[in-house]
Amino acid sequence: MSEPVKVSCYPTSDGRQIGVLTLDSPASLNALSLEMIQILQRTLVEWQQDPAIVCVLLQGAGEKAFCAGGDIRSFYYRKQEASESALFGYARDFFEQEYRLDHLIHCYDKPLVCVADGICMGGGIGLFAGADFRVVTEKSLFAMPEVTIGLYPDVGASWFLSRMPGRLGLWLGLTGARFNGQDAIALGLADHAIASRKREALLPRLAALDWSQARDPREQIDQLLQGLHREVLAALPEPVVLPHQARIDALLAGRSLQGVLDRLFDARFDLESGEGSLAKARDTCRSGSPISRAILWRQYWQARRQSLAEVFADELILSVNCVLKGDFVEGVRALLIDKDKSPRWQPAQTGEVWLDAFYRWPDGTNPLLP
């Protein structure tokens, strides 16, 4: 059986190496499994300490996706088969290792180029968001759709959604709305664009750069990507979320979740003027988990005052509790196992005390506490 991540090295023109990591499960749209997380973590740590490796390229195999999210079906089966303590251990280990990998990418010492060609959602955005050079194509399609499965935008999304312009990050988290490469660049989630057909040529172009100590490699990479960006600019689709920012900001104004939801659910959208995507996103929010909406709301405001490490520590607590007592397993059942698309969400609750319980670590010490 082949490895789910291809690990290879490509020689540069001056005798060094570029490490290449390719998510290699195209049949699952490169869904991120625990095994893939472990391979990525182990290899990135080794390469960070290897002086021969001067740069890392992270990409996905196939033409459809970089990474469509986490491989989360296992949580449903574990819930059916395992004890509560075993389920806690599995959820803790999965999310801890995923978030450690995401944090490593954010803090990586060497230039790391990540290309999101095609679908990039959920856990895929977690890999993409922290890279040194985040590259999209005309085929890039992003979303944080966790509200539809009873989770919430995790993998550091609490941190980067809360730092997007206006209320756009809140919109993406509450509704799971899809957005493209142009949106991602304007939102600060991506840096450059290249043509999808030129993706294979990127590696030899990187290898041809001057990797000697005399020149700053990041400046050279940036110049290379700027040139490729200019070549594809005319072919990039127009943004789909940015044009609606004024309406989104008005819909999500205020500091009361219930007030925002009431305004959003009562809103009328002009389909003839291009607001159909807003109406669809609103309907997704309405059909999503009330627990997910409440967690996202608190995280959006709280993460603005936190470091990235603090955000990941909170997200570990929240994700484990979403498995143990939230709607996550039911969401996985409805969307991915039985596929009836009729989740039986827990009813919405008033006040804050019930939500406070989701911020308490179930047992022992949170391993991601800074």
Secondary structure in CASP SS format (residue, H / E / C, confidence):
PFRMAT SS
TARGET T0000
AUTHOR 0000-0000-0000
METHOD secondary structure of the structure
MODEL  1
M C 1.00
S C 1.00
E C 1.00
P C 1.00
V E 1.00
K E 1.00
V E 1.00
S E 1.00
C E 1.00
Y E 1.00
P E 1.00
T C 1.00
S C 1.00
D C 1.00
G C 1.00
R C 1.00
Q E 1.00
I E 1.00
G E 1.00
V E 1.00
L E 1.00
T E 1.00
L E 1.00
D C 1.00
S C 1.00
P H 1.00
A H 1.00
S H 1.00
L C 1.00
N C 1.00
A C 1.00
L E 1.00
S C 1.00
L H 1.00
E H 1.00
M H 1.00
I H 1.00
Q H 1.00
I H 1.00
L H 1.00
Q H 1.00
R H 1.00
T H 1.00
L H 1.00
V H 1.00
E H 1.00
W H 1.00
Q H 1.00
Q C 1.00
D C 1.00
P C 1.00
A C 1.00
I E 1.00
V E 1.00
C E 1.00
V E 1.00
L E 1.00
L E 1.00
Q E 1.00
G E 1.00
A C 1.00
G C 1.00
E C 1.00
K C 1.00
A E 1.00
F E 1.00
C E 1.00
A C 1.00
G C 1.00
G E 1.00
D C 1.00
I C 1.00
R H 1.00
S H 1.00
F H 1.00
Y H 1.00
Y H 1.00
R H 1.00
K H 1.00
Q H 1.00
E H 1.00
A C 1.00
S C 1.00
E H 1.00
S H 1.00
A H 1.00
L H 1.00
F H 1.00
G H 1.00
Y H 1.00
A H 1.00
R H 1.00
D H 1.00
F H 1.00
F H 1.00
E H 1.00
Q H 1.00
E H 1.00
Y H 1.00
R H 1.00
L H 1.00
D H 1.00
H H 1.00
L H 1.00
I H 1.00
H H 1.00
C C 1.00
Y C 1.00
D C 1.00
K C 1.00
P C 1.00
L E 1.00
V E 1.00
C E 1.00
V E 1.00
A E 1.00
D C 1.00
G C 1.00
I E 1.00
C E 1.00
M E 1.00
G C 1.00
G H 1.00
G H 1.00
I H 1.00
G H 1.00
L H 1.00
F H 1.00
A H 1.00
G C 1.00
A C 1.00
D C 1.00
F E 1.00
R E 1.00
V E 1.00
V E 1.00
T C 1.00
E C 1.00
K C 1.00
S C 1.00
L E 1.00
F E 1.00
A E 1.00
M C 1.00
P C 1.00
E H 1.00
V H 1.00
T H 1.00
I C 1.00
G C 1.00
L C 1.00
Y C 1.00
P C 1.00
D C 1.00
V C 1.00
G C 1.00
A H 1.00
S H 1.00
W H 1.00
F H 1.00
L H 1.00
S C 1.00
R C 1.00
M C 1.00
P C 1.00
G C 1.00
R C 1.00
L H 1.00
G H 1.00
L H 1.00
W H 1.00
L H 1.00
G H 1.00
L H 1.00
T H 1.00
G C 1.00
A C 1.00
R C 1.00
F E 1.00
N E 1.00
G H 1.00
Q H 1.00
D H 1.00
A H 1.00
I H 1.00
A H 1.00
L C 1.00
G C 1.00
L C 1.00
A C 1.00
D C 1.00
H E 1.00
A E 1.00
I C 1.00
A C 1.00
S H 1.00
R H 1.00
K H 1.00
R H 1.00
E H 1.00
A H 1.00
L H 1.00
L H 1.00
P H 1.00
R H 1.00
L H 1.00
A H 1.00
A C 1.00
L C 1.00
D C 1.00
W C 1.00
S C 1.00
Q C 1.00
A C 1.00
R C 1.00
D C 1.00
P H 1.00
R H 1.00
E H 1.00
Q H 1.00
I H 1.00
D H 1.00
Q H 1.00
L H 1.00
L H 1.00
Q H 1.00
G H 1.00
L H 1.00
H H 1.00
R H 1.00
E H 1.00
V H 1.00
L H 1.00
A H 1.00
A H 1.00
L C 1.00
P C 1.00
E C 1.00
P C 1.00
V C 1.00
V C 1.00
L H 1.00
P H 1.00
H H 1.00
Q H 1.00
A H 1.00
R H 1.00
I H 1.00
D H 1.00
A H 1.00
L H 1.00
L C 1.00
A C 1.00
G C 1.00
R C 1.00
S C 1.00
L H 1.00
Q H 1.00
G H 1.00
V H 1.00
L H 1.00
D H 1.00
R H 1.00
L H 1.00
F H 1.00
D H 1.00
A C 1.00
R C 1.00
F C 1.00
D C 1.00
L H 1.00
E H 1.00
S H 1.00
G C 1.00
E C 1.00
G H 1.00
S H 1.00
L H 1.00
A H 1.00
K H 1.00
A H 1.00
R H 1.00
D H 1.00
T H 1.00
C H 1.00
R H 1.00
S H 1.00
G C 1.00
S C 1.00
P H 1.00
I H 1.00
S H 1.00
R H 1.00
A H 1.00
I H 1.00
L H 1.00
W H 1.00
R H 1.00
Q H 1.00
Y H 1.00
W H 1.00
Q H 1.00
A H 1.00
R H 1.00
R H 1.00
Q C 1.00
S C 1.00
L H 1.00
A H 1.00
E H 1.00
V H 1.00
F H 1.00
A H 1.00
D H 1.00
E H 1.00
L H 1.00
I H 1.00
L H 1.00
S H 1.00
V H 1.00
N H 1.00
C H 1.00
V H 1.00
L H 1.00
K C 1.00
G C 1.00
D C 1.00
F H 1.00
V H 1.00
E H 1.00
G H 1.00
V H 1.00
R H 1.00
A H 1.00
L H 1.00
L H 1.00
I H 1.00
D C 1.00
K C 1.00
D C 1.00
K C 1.00
S C 1.00
P C 1.00
R C 1.00
W C 1.00
Q C 1.00
P C 1.00
A C 1.00
Q C 1.00
T C 1.00
G C 1.00
E C 1.00
V H 1.00
W H 1.00
L H 1.00
D H 1.00
A H 1.00
F H 1.00
Y H 1.00
R C 1.00
W C 1.00
P C 1.00
D C 1.00
G C 1.00
T C 1.00
N C 1.00
P C 1.00
L C 1.00
L C 1.00
P C 1.00
END
